[in-house]
Amino acid sequence: MANIKSAMKRIKVIKKKTARNRMVKSQLKTAIKKFEEALTAGNFEDAKAKLKFVEKKLMQAAAKNVIHKSKASRKVSRLATKLNKAV
């Protein structure tokens, strides 16, 4: 455990940021899973709506530096390709 006051503060800050990052990543995984479930069920209109939501969440995560912006773009592109192939 840290003894220096500033180091103790950094530990608290890192814990908060880690918790936020975990929460955002978990939300992303859930949103992607729901999109893929709608796609496999053959509900294309619902899948399109969910893709739009997933894209928004991915870009928000990239803006907050939770994930890299290239990773967000790559995921959106791959999910859109999945949707287009299914339709």
C-alpha positions as CSV (number, residue, x, y, z in Angstrom):
1,M,0.0,0.0,0.0
2,A,1.2,3.5,-0.8
3,N,2.3,5.8,2.0
4,I,2.5,9.1,0.0
5,K,-0.7,11.1,-0.1
6,S,-0.6,11.8,-3.8
7,A,0.0,8.0,-4.5
8,M,-3.0,7.2,-2.3
9,K,-5.1,9.6,-4.3
10,R,-4.0,8.1,-7.6
11,I,-5.0,4.7,-6.4
12,K,-8.6,6.0,-5.6
13,V,-8.7,7.8,-9.0
14,I,-7.6,4.6,-10.9
15,K,-10.2,2.5,-9.1
16,K,-12.9,4.9,-10.2
17,K,-11.7,5.0,-13.8
18,T,-11.4,1.2,-13.9
19,A,-14.9,0.8,-12.6
20,R,-16.2,3.2,-15.3
21,N,-14.3,1.4,-18.0
22,R,-15.6,-2.0,-16.9
23,M,-19.1,-0.7,-16.9
24,V,-18.8,0.8,-20.4
25,K,-17.2,-2.3,-21.9
26,S,-19.9,-4.5,-20.3
27,Q,-22.6,-2.3,-21.8
28,L,-20.9,-2.6,-25.2
29,K,-20.7,-6.4,-25.0
30,T,-24.4,-6.6,-24.0
31,A,-25.5,-4.3,-26.9
32,I,-23.5,-6.3,-29.4
33,K,-24.9,-9.6,-28.1
34,K,-28.5,-8.2,-28.4
35,F,-27.7,-7.1,-32.0
36,E,-26.4,-10.6,-32.9
37,E,-29.4,-12.3,-31.3
38,A,-31.8,-10.1,-33.4
39,L,-29.7,-11.0,-36.4
40,T,-29.8,-14.7,-35.8
41,A,-33.6,-14.6,-35.1
42,G,-34.0,-13.0,-38.6
43,N,-35.5,-9.8,-37.2
44,F,-33.7,-7.4,-39.6
45,E,-35.6,-4.2,-38.7
46,D,-34.8,-4.7,-35.0
47,A,-31.2,-5.6,-35.9
48,K,-30.9,-2.3,-37.9
49,A,-32.1,-0.3,-34.9
50,K,-29.8,-2.2,-32.6
51,L,-26.8,-1.7,-34.9
52,K,-27.5,2.1,-34.8
53,F,-27.5,1.9,-31.0
54,V,-24.3,-0.2,-30.9
55,E,-22.6,2.3,-33.2
56,K,-23.5,5.2,-30.9
57,K,-22.2,3.3,-27.9
58,L,-19.0,2.3,-29.6
59,M,-18.3,5.9,-30.7
60,Q,-19.0,7.2,-27.2
61,A,-16.6,4.7,-25.7
62,A,-14.0,5.7,-28.2
63,A,-14.5,9.4,-27.4
64,K,-14.0,8.7,-23.7
65,N,-10.8,6.7,-24.5
66,V,-12.3,3.5,-23.1
67,I,-11.4,1.8,-26.4
68,H,-9.4,3.0,-29.4
69,K,-11.3,4.9,-32.1
70,S,-10.0,2.5,-34.8
71,K,-11.3,-0.5,-32.8
72,A,-14.7,1.2,-32.6
73,S,-14.8,1.8,-36.3
74,R,-13.6,-1.7,-37.1
75,K,-16.3,-3.2,-34.9
76,V,-19.0,-1.0,-36.5
77,S,-17.8,-2.0,-40.0
78,R,-17.8,-5.7,-39.2
79,L,-21.3,-5.6,-37.6
80,A,-22.6,-3.7,-40.6
81,T,-21.1,-6.3,-42.9
82,K,-22.8,-9.1,-40.9
83,L,-26.1,-7.3,-41.2
84,N,-25.7,-6.7,-45.0
85,K,-24.8,-10.4,-45.6
86,A,-27.8,-11.6,-43.6
87,V,-30.2,-9.3,-45.5
